[in-house]
Every structure is written in structure tokens, then in C-alpha cells.
Amino acid sequence: MGFSGFSKRSKKIRFPLILSAACGVALAFLVGVAFGHFRIPPQPQLELGIRTLKILRLEGLAMMGIRPTQHMGTMALPPDWEPRIEPAEMQPGVTFLVSVFDGRLTARLYGMDGSLLHEWPVDFFELARENATHKAAHKFHALIHGAALLPNGDMLANLDGRGTYRISACGDIVWKNDNRSHHALTLDDSGGFWTPVYVDRYAPNTLVRGGEGFNFDAIARFDLETGEQTDLIDLVKVLTDDRLEGLMAIRPVREDVGHLNDVEVLSAEIADAFPEFNAGDLLLSFRHFNQIWVLDGESHKLKWYMTGPMIGQHDPDFQADGTITVFDNRAGGRPTTENAFLGDRGGSRVLKIDPMSRTVTTVFGGSGEEPFYSHFRGKHQVLANGNILLAETDAGRAFEVTPDGKVVWEVINSYGDDTVFWMMDALRYPLSYGDFVEVGCT
């Protein structure tokens, strides 16, 4: 007879032990659930400790003032990669870039041949520590999220979550505000600009049930000459007035519910291409819901919206042909050699949407031969000749591609062989926007 492993007597002994152990595990599980649900100590303290360890792992070097790791990503191209420059196939102009350059958070202007024309002599890391109303927590606790170049060489920049600065070409502060602006900013036709802003916490039970309220962004307009706020649109009111809460009430979180990351203005120049919209209408992007909206510029009512197919998108733009293009991050996993630096969904892409038919086409996407992926951030600009200028933010690259996908201009802000600094903005302007460089500073 073969050996069975244990006798009938041992079975009788072990069964109560197994049952007791199972009951103990179940009881421990239920106690853990109760501690978590009712926030009984040490549950809050454990959560705080875990969050602190995660922050230290990701931001420890930045918090110690050693390196701005909060602004760094993975290099997707070989370290000996040579930037591609084909001036004959480019859209003529100068290119405005925002990143960390030589240790400073600032902006640069580049020529068509890739040469550096100008660097604004200002460090937003320093401004955040010494000049901002809401002071930086450490040396590198600042981010430029939304910027623009003006014809005279002044630049606008959102010091993310703090306010907007207008800085002269020589680095002087023309004006600043502390209206908690963030992400993109867009000039309008009447001497102002629009940007998302943080506002005071909302009371509970409008979009998010229970708890101690929730955070939801608004949008605001500011005067370009003074920086003063001239308009504020309460987006929670937009939803509740027309009983549209269902668009945003399905995500049971209370912090940063929608993650609004852009507001664009339909200009009078191209408004006729959009029979369903009017000049001054506003295009919004909500990353957490994969949604884009169009608001009436006068009544502020929601005129149109679309959910998907984009995932974690940024920077929707009205185009002269009556379509809307959008930087579709397709957020899903970190870039690694195993996924060819394309994340888990095959890379980012630029989509074109017909708002009337809701037809969606891909106008540019990443591939193994030409990796293109930015997990959390990114910008795009469709140029007059049909090319697209891209800020592949998390990969530290700005590049221009032709309609058939050929790269004809490129800047990579590398740090060592395998790391880059985020490329927060890339914007092409007419050649005349570089005239201020010849004037110089006194």
C-alpha cells in the first residue's frame, strides 16, 4: 500500500486547526477593512507613511536640492542620436521652447537651423522660492505649465498652481498675478488670454457625494497688459444648471475631479469653418474623463462634448478646416526598453475629430522606428504648411513632422545618456517674433 501522507487521526486533528486558521484570517481581514473604512488608528498614520515613502522615492533628490527629478524623464532615443534638421521642409519661423536648461527653469528661442537665438535670463525655480505668493517647498518645487511668446519678446508663463508671469526679453517682471492658474494658456482676439485656475473647494453633494467637499477647476480670462482677471466661469455651475452632473459624477474621488488641462478660444479668423460654433466659444480638455467640451463663449452653456477615444489627452485645438485636433497621450504604463518606449498602448498619437460627424482619424502616431509617447503631458501645433510641431514632454523632445511622418526639425533636452528634462512647451512663431533678439538688453 502506498504512503498517503497522513493518517485518518491526523486528519481529525488538522481539520479544526485549519478551520481556526481560516477564521483567524477572515477576522483579521474584516478588522482591517473596518479600520480602513472608519479611519481608525493606525490606518491614517500608515497611509501617511506610505505616501511619504512614495514621495521620497520619486522626489527625494529634488527635495534635498540635488537634482530636479520632478522634471526628468526617460530618454527614448539612443544617446548618440543626432537631431534631424531639414529647413527646406519646415514651416518657416522661430521655435519657442520651455524646459530646464543648464539647471534653470526657463524658455529658449531656436532658429530653423537648430541654433539657439535667445534664452530668457530668468529662473522660475528662483521666482517660485523668492517672488511667488505661494512659496516653493524646496529648491525645485516649480513647474511652467502653459506659456506663450509675444511679438515684442515678452513671454507669458503659468507658474503652475501659483499664477501667471509676464517676463520681458531681458528677464524683468512686467507683471504677475497669484490667481492659481495652471496648465495651458491661450490668447484671444481681444487683448486677453484664458487659462484653467484652481478655485476654493466646493461643498459636498453637487458632483461628488459625501465627504468634506471636492476640488474642481474653473477657467478664467486675464488682461494681457495688466494681468488682471476679467472673467471667471464656474464649471460646476455649468453642469448643475443644466442637470449635466452625470458627465463628471461617475468618478468617486474628491481631489482634482476632472483634471482640466486646457482651454482654447475659437478665433474669428476660422469661426466660419465651424457652423455649429461661434467665434469666442471655448474648447476644454478634461484628462481624467477622456473628455473634450465646447462652451458657448457668451452664455457659458455646454454646446458639445465628446468622450474618448483619446486616453488622458492634452491640448485640443480648433483647426481652419473645421476639425478639432488633440494630443492623445494614450496613457498606459511607463516607457521602457521592453515596450519600445511606447508604454502599454502603443504610444501617443495626434487625432483629428470632425465635431459634426464625430469621425476620428489619426494624423500621426508613434512606432518602433519612430517612438512617440508622453505618458502625462504633451502639446501639439498644426502648422500652416500641414506639418505638426510636437512637445513630447515626458521624452524631453520637441520635433516637427511632415504629413507623411518625416521628422524635419528636432531638439532633445538630454541629461546624460538615458535621462531627459521634460519639454513643457514647443510653439512655432513667424520669423518676425525673433526680431527682438537683435535689439539686445541694456
C-alpha positions as CSV (number, residue, x, y, z in Angstrom):
1,M,0.0,0.0,0.0
2,G,1.3,3.4,-0.9
3,F,2.0,6.1,1.7
4,S,-0.9,8.6,1.8
5,G,0.9,11.4,3.5
6,F,-1.1,11.5,6.8
7,S,-3.4,9.2,8.7
8,K,-7.1,9.5,9.5
9,R,-6.2,10.5,13.0
10,S,-4.1,13.4,11.7
11,K,-6.9,14.5,9.5
12,K,-9.2,14.7,12.6
13,I,-6.6,16.8,14.4
14,R,-5.8,19.1,11.5
15,F,-9.3,20.0,10.4
16,P,-10.1,22.1,13.5
17,L,-6.7,23.7,13.2
18,I,-7.3,24.7,9.5
19,L,-10.8,25.9,10.3
20,S,-9.4,28.0,13.2
21,A,-6.7,29.5,11.0
22,A,-9.2,30.3,8.2
23,C,-11.4,32.0,10.8
24,G,-8.4,34.0,12.1
25,V,-7.5,35.2,8.6
26,A,-11.1,36.2,7.9
27,L,-11.4,38.0,11.2
28,A,-8.1,39.9,10.5
29,F,-9.3,40.8,7.1
30,L,-12.6,42.2,8.5
31,V,-10.8,44.1,11.2
32,G,-8.5,45.6,8.5
33,V,-11.5,46.6,6.4
34,A,-13.2,48.2,9.4
35,F,-10.0,50.1,10.3
36,G,-9.7,51.4,6.8
37,H,-13.4,52.2,6.3
38,F,-13.8,54.0,9.6
39,R,-10.3,55.6,9.5
40,I,-9.3,54.0,12.9
41,P,-5.7,54.5,14.0
42,P,-3.2,53.4,12.9
43,Q,-4.8,53.3,9.5
44,P,-4.4,57.1,8.7
45,Q,-0.8,57.0,10.0
46,L,0.1,54.0,7.9
47,E,-1.4,55.7,4.8
48,L,0.6,58.9,5.5
49,G,3.7,56.9,6.0
50,I,3.2,55.0,2.7
51,R,2.5,58.3,0.9
52,T,5.6,59.9,2.4
53,L,7.8,57.0,1.3
54,K,6.5,57.2,-2.2
55,I,7.2,61.0,-2.4
56,L,10.7,60.5,-1.1
57,R,11.4,57.8,-3.6
58,L,10.2,59.9,-6.5
59,E,11.2,63.4,-5.3
60,G,13.9,62.9,-2.6
61,L,16.8,64.3,-4.7
62,A,14.7,67.3,-5.7
63,M,13.6,67.9,-2.1
64,M,17.2,67.8,-1.0
65,G,18.1,70.4,-3.7
66,I,20.4,68.0,-5.5
67,R,18.6,67.4,-8.9
68,P,15.2,68.4,-10.3
69,T,14.0,64.9,-10.6
70,Q,10.4,66.1,-10.8
71,H,11.2,67.4,-14.3
72,M,13.1,64.4,-15.6
73,G,12.0,61.5,-17.8
74,T,13.4,58.5,-19.8
75,M,15.5,59.0,-22.9
76,A,13.7,57.1,-25.7
77,L,16.3,57.6,-28.4
78,P,20.0,56.3,-28.5
79,P,22.4,58.6,-26.6
80,D,24.3,59.2,-29.8
81,W,21.2,60.4,-31.6
82,E,21.7,63.3,-34.0
83,P,18.8,65.8,-34.2
84,R,17.3,65.9,-37.7
85,I,17.1,69.3,-39.4
86,E,15.6,69.8,-42.9
87,P,14.9,73.6,-43.2
88,A,13.5,73.2,-46.8
89,E,10.7,71.1,-45.5
90,M,9.9,73.1,-42.3
91,Q,7.3,75.7,-41.6
92,P,9.3,78.9,-41.6
93,G,9.7,80.6,-38.2
94,V,11.3,80.6,-34.8
95,T,10.6,78.0,-32.1
96,F,9.8,78.8,-28.5
97,L,10.7,76.0,-26.0
98,V,10.2,75.7,-22.3
99,S,12.2,73.3,-20.2
100,V,15.1,73.1,-17.6
101,F,18.1,74.5,-19.4
102,D,21.5,74.4,-17.7
103,G,19.8,74.0,-14.3
104,R,17.3,76.8,-14.8
105,L,13.6,76.5,-15.4
106,T,13.1,79.0,-18.3
107,A,12.5,79.4,-22.0
108,R,14.6,79.5,-25.2
109,L,14.1,80.6,-28.8
110,Y,15.6,78.5,-31.5
111,G,16.2,79.1,-35.2
112,M,15.3,77.0,-38.2
113,D,18.8,75.5,-38.3
114,G,18.5,74.4,-34.6
115,S,20.7,77.3,-33.3
116,L,20.0,79.0,-30.0
117,L,18.8,82.5,-30.6
118,H,17.8,83.6,-27.1
119,E,17.4,82.4,-23.6
120,W,15.2,84.4,-21.1
121,P,17.5,85.4,-18.2
122,V,15.1,84.2,-15.5
123,D,14.9,81.1,-13.4
124,F,11.3,80.2,-12.4
125,F,12.7,77.9,-9.7
126,E,14.1,81.0,-8.1
127,L,10.9,83.0,-8.7
128,A,8.9,80.3,-7.0
129,R,11.1,80.5,-3.9
130,E,11.5,84.2,-3.6
131,N,8.8,86.0,-5.6
132,A,5.7,83.9,-5.7
133,T,2.8,84.4,-3.2
134,H,2.7,80.7,-2.6
135,K,6.4,80.0,-1.9
136,A,8.1,76.8,-3.1
137,A,8.6,74.0,-0.6
138,H,12.1,73.3,-1.9
139,K,14.6,74.4,-4.4
140,F,13.0,72.7,-7.4
141,H,9.3,73.0,-6.4
142,A,8.1,74.8,-9.5
143,L,6.7,74.0,-12.9
144,I,5.9,76.1,-16.0
145,H,2.7,74.7,-17.3
146,G,1.4,76.9,-20.1
147,A,3.5,79.6,-21.9
148,A,3.4,81.9,-24.9
149,L,5.7,84.4,-26.7
150,L,4.5,87.9,-27.6
151,P,5.7,89.9,-30.6
152,N,8.0,92.2,-28.6
153,G,9.9,89.3,-27.0
154,D,7.9,89.2,-23.7
155,M,6.9,85.8,-22.6
156,L,3.8,84.6,-20.6
157,A,4.2,81.7,-18.3
158,N,1.9,79.9,-15.8
159,L,3.9,79.1,-12.7
160,D,1.8,76.1,-12.2
161,G,-0.8,76.5,-9.4
162,R,0.5,79.9,-8.3
163,G,-0.2,82.4,-11.1
164,T,0.9,83.9,-14.4
165,Y,4.0,86.0,-15.1
166,R,4.8,88.3,-17.9
167,I,8.5,88.5,-18.3
168,S,10.4,90.8,-20.7
169,A,13.1,89.5,-23.1
170,C,15.7,90.9,-20.6
171,G,14.2,88.9,-17.7
172,D,12.3,91.7,-15.9
173,I,8.9,91.0,-14.4
174,V,6.4,93.2,-16.3
175,W,3.5,92.0,-14.1
176,K,2.5,88.9,-12.2
177,N,-0.7,87.7,-10.5
178,D,-1.5,85.0,-8.0
179,N,-4.7,83.6,-9.4
180,R,-3.6,80.0,-9.2
181,S,-3.5,79.4,-13.0
182,H,-2.2,76.2,-14.3
183,H,-1.6,74.2,-17.5
184,A,-2.2,75.8,-20.9
185,L,-2.8,79.5,-21.6
186,T,-4.4,80.8,-24.9
187,L,-4.5,84.3,-26.3
188,D,-7.9,85.6,-27.6
189,D,-8.8,88.1,-30.2
190,S,-9.4,91.0,-27.8
191,G,-6.3,91.5,-25.8
192,G,-6.6,88.8,-23.2
193,F,-5.8,85.2,-22.5
194,W,-7.7,82.2,-21.0
195,T,-6.3,79.6,-18.6
196,P,-7.5,77.0,-16.1
197,V,-7.4,78.1,-12.5
198,Y,-7.8,76.4,-9.1
199,V,-10.7,77.7,-7.0
200,D,-11.9,77.2,-3.5
201,R,-13.1,73.7,-2.5
202,Y,-16.8,73.0,-3.3
203,A,-19.3,71.9,-0.8
204,P,-20.3,68.2,-0.9
205,N,-23.2,66.6,-2.7
206,T,-23.2,68.5,-6.0
207,L,-20.9,66.4,-8.2
208,V,-19.3,64.2,-5.5
209,R,-21.4,62.7,-2.7
210,G,-20.5,62.9,0.9
211,G,-17.1,63.7,2.5
212,E,-15.8,67.2,3.0
213,G,-16.4,68.6,-0.4
214,F,-14.3,68.3,-3.6
215,N,-11.9,70.2,-5.9
216,F,-12.9,71.1,-9.4
217,D,-11.2,73.6,-11.8
218,A,-12.6,76.7,-13.2
219,I,-11.5,78.8,-16.3
220,A,-10.6,82.5,-16.2
221,R,-9.7,85.3,-18.6
222,F,-7.0,87.8,-17.9
223,D,-6.0,91.1,-19.4
224,L,-2.7,90.8,-21.4
225,E,-1.5,94.3,-20.4
226,T,-2.1,94.2,-16.7
227,G,-2.6,90.5,-15.7
228,E,-5.9,91.3,-14.0
229,Q,-8.7,88.8,-14.1
230,T,-11.7,89.9,-16.2
231,D,-13.9,86.8,-16.2
232,L,-14.3,83.6,-14.3
233,I,-16.5,80.6,-15.4
234,D,-17.7,78.2,-12.7
235,L,-17.7,74.8,-14.4
236,V,-19.6,73.1,-11.6
237,K,-22.4,75.6,-12.2
238,V,-22.3,74.9,-15.9
239,L,-23.1,71.3,-15.1
240,T,-25.6,71.7,-12.3
241,D,-27.6,74.5,-14.0
242,D,-28.4,72.2,-17.0
243,R,-28.5,69.0,-14.9
244,L,-25.5,67.5,-16.6
245,E,-23.8,66.3,-13.4
246,G,-23.6,62.7,-14.9
247,L,-20.8,63.8,-17.1
248,M,-18.5,64.2,-14.1
249,A,-20.2,62.4,-11.2
250,I,-19.0,58.9,-12.0
251,R,-15.5,59.2,-10.6
252,P,-15.7,58.8,-6.8
253,V,-12.8,61.0,-5.8
254,R,-12.7,64.4,-4.2
255,E,-9.3,65.7,-5.2
256,D,-8.8,67.1,-8.8
257,V,-12.0,65.5,-10.0
258,G,-11.7,66.4,-13.7
259,H,-8.1,67.5,-14.2
260,L,-8.8,70.3,-16.6
261,N,-5.6,70.8,-18.7
262,D,-6.6,73.2,-21.5
263,V,-8.9,76.0,-22.6
264,E,-8.7,77.2,-26.3
265,V,-10.6,80.0,-27.9
266,L,-12.3,79.8,-31.3
267,S,-10.9,82.8,-33.2
268,A,-12.9,84.9,-35.6
269,E,-10.5,84.1,-38.4
270,I,-11.5,80.4,-38.6
271,A,-15.0,80.5,-37.0
272,D,-16.8,80.2,-40.3
273,A,-15.4,76.7,-40.7
274,F,-17.5,75.6,-37.6
275,P,-21.2,76.2,-38.5
276,E,-22.2,74.7,-35.1
277,F,-19.9,77.1,-33.1
278,N,-19.3,80.8,-32.9
279,A,-16.2,83.0,-32.5
280,G,-15.3,83.2,-28.8
281,D,-16.5,79.7,-28.0
282,L,-14.2,77.8,-25.6
283,L,-12.7,74.3,-26.1
284,L,-11.8,72.4,-22.8
285,S,-10.0,69.2,-22.1
286,F,-10.6,67.0,-19.0
287,R,-7.9,64.4,-18.7
288,H,-9.4,62.2,-16.0
289,F,-12.6,61.7,-18.1
290,N,-11.0,61.5,-21.5
291,Q,-13.4,64.3,-22.4
292,I,-13.4,67.5,-24.5
293,W,-16.1,70.2,-24.3
294,V,-17.1,73.3,-26.2
295,L,-18.7,76.0,-24.2
296,D,-20.7,78.9,-25.6
297,G,-18.5,81.9,-25.2
298,E,-21.4,84.2,-24.1
299,S,-23.9,82.0,-22.2
300,H,-21.2,79.6,-21.0
301,K,-23.6,76.7,-21.7
302,L,-22.2,73.4,-22.8
303,K,-22.8,73.2,-26.6
304,W,-20.9,70.0,-27.5
305,Y,-18.8,67.3,-25.8
306,M,-17.1,64.0,-26.7
307,T,-15.7,61.2,-24.5
308,G,-12.9,59.1,-26.0
309,P,-11.4,57.5,-28.0
310,M,-8.5,59.6,-26.5
311,I,-7.0,58.5,-23.2
312,G,-5.5,61.1,-20.9
313,Q,-5.4,63.7,-23.7
314,H,-4.0,67.2,-23.8
315,D,-4.1,70.3,-26.0
316,P,-7.2,70.1,-28.2
317,D,-7.2,72.8,-30.9
318,F,-9.7,74.3,-33.4
319,Q,-8.4,74.0,-36.9
320,A,-9.0,76.0,-40.1
321,D,-10.6,73.1,-41.9
322,G,-13.4,72.8,-39.3
323,T,-11.9,69.9,-37.3
324,I,-10.5,69.6,-33.8
325,T,-7.1,68.1,-33.3
326,V,-5.9,66.7,-30.0
327,F,-2.7,65.3,-28.4
328,D,-3.9,61.8,-27.4
329,N,-1.4,60.6,-24.8
330,R,-2.8,57.1,-24.7
331,A,-1.6,57.0,-21.1
332,G,-0.8,53.5,-20.0
333,G,2.4,52.4,-18.4
334,R,5.9,53.9,-18.2
335,P,8.2,53.9,-21.3
336,T,10.7,51.0,-21.1
337,T,13.0,49.1,-23.5
338,E,10.6,46.2,-23.2
339,N,7.7,48.2,-24.7
340,A,9.9,50.1,-27.2
341,F,9.4,53.3,-25.1
342,L,5.7,53.3,-26.2
343,G,4.0,52.4,-23.0
344,D,1.4,49.7,-22.8
345,R,-0.9,51.1,-25.6
346,G,1.5,51.5,-28.5
347,G,2.5,55.1,-28.0
348,S,0.8,58.6,-28.2
349,R,-0.8,60.0,-31.3
350,V,-2.4,63.1,-32.7
351,L,-6.1,62.7,-33.6
352,K,-8.4,64.8,-35.9
353,I,-12.0,64.9,-35.0
354,D,-14.9,66.1,-37.1
355,P,-17.3,67.6,-34.5
356,M,-20.3,67.2,-36.7
357,S,-19.9,63.6,-37.7
358,R,-17.7,62.6,-34.8
359,T,-15.4,60.9,-37.2
360,V,-11.9,60.4,-35.8
361,T,-8.7,59.8,-37.8
362,T,-5.1,59.5,-36.7
363,V,-2.8,62.0,-38.3
364,F,0.4,61.0,-36.5
365,G,1.3,58.2,-34.2
366,G,4.4,56.5,-32.6
367,S,6.1,53.3,-33.8
368,G,9.1,51.2,-33.0
369,E,11.1,53.0,-35.7
370,E,9.9,56.5,-34.5
371,P,8.9,56.2,-30.8
372,F,6.4,58.9,-29.8
373,Y,5.0,58.6,-26.3
374,S,4.4,61.1,-23.4
375,H,2.5,59.5,-20.5
376,F,1.3,62.5,-18.6
377,R,1.9,65.7,-20.6
378,G,2.3,67.0,-24.2
379,K,1.4,69.7,-26.7
380,H,0.9,69.9,-30.5
381,Q,0.6,72.7,-33.1
382,V,-0.7,72.2,-36.6
383,L,1.4,74.5,-38.8
384,A,0.3,76.4,-41.9
385,N,2.1,74.1,-44.3
386,G,0.4,71.0,-42.8
387,N,3.4,69.9,-40.6
388,I,2.8,69.3,-36.9
389,L,5.1,70.6,-34.2
390,L,5.1,68.4,-31.1
391,A,6.2,68.7,-27.5
392,E,6.8,65.1,-26.5
393,T,7.1,66.4,-22.9
394,D,8.0,63.3,-20.9
395,A,10.5,62.2,-23.5
396,G,12.2,65.7,-23.5
397,R,11.8,66.2,-27.2
398,A,10.4,68.9,-29.5
399,F,10.1,67.9,-33.1
400,E,8.3,68.8,-36.4
401,V,6.9,66.1,-38.7
402,T,5.5,66.4,-42.2
403,P,2.1,64.9,-43.1
404,D,3.7,61.7,-44.1
405,G,5.5,61.4,-40.7
406,K,9.0,62.6,-41.7
407,V,10.9,64.4,-38.9
408,V,12.3,67.7,-40.3
409,W,13.3,69.5,-37.1
410,E,14.2,68.3,-33.7
411,V,15.6,69.3,-30.3
412,I,16.2,66.8,-27.5
413,N,17.0,68.2,-24.0
414,S,19.1,65.3,-22.7
415,Y,20.7,64.8,-19.3
416,G,23.3,62.1,-19.5
417,D,22.8,59.0,-21.7
418,D,19.4,57.8,-20.5
419,T,17.6,60.8,-19.0
420,V,15.9,64.0,-20.3
421,F,14.4,67.1,-18.9
422,W,10.7,67.5,-19.7
423,M,9.9,69.6,-22.8
424,M,6.9,71.5,-21.4
425,D,6.1,73.7,-24.5
426,A,7.0,73.9,-28.1
427,L,5.5,76.7,-30.2
428,R,6.4,77.9,-33.7
429,Y,6.1,81.7,-34.4
430,P,6.7,83.8,-37.5
431,L,10.3,84.9,-38.1
432,S,9.4,88.4,-37.1
433,Y,9.0,87.2,-33.5
434,G,12.7,86.8,-33.3
435,D,13.5,90.4,-34.3
436,F,13.8,91.4,-30.6
437,V,17.0,89.4,-30.4
438,E,18.8,92.0,-32.5
439,V,17.8,94.8,-30.1
440,G,19.5,93.1,-27.1
441,C,19.3,94.2,-23.5
442,T,21.0,97.1,-21.7
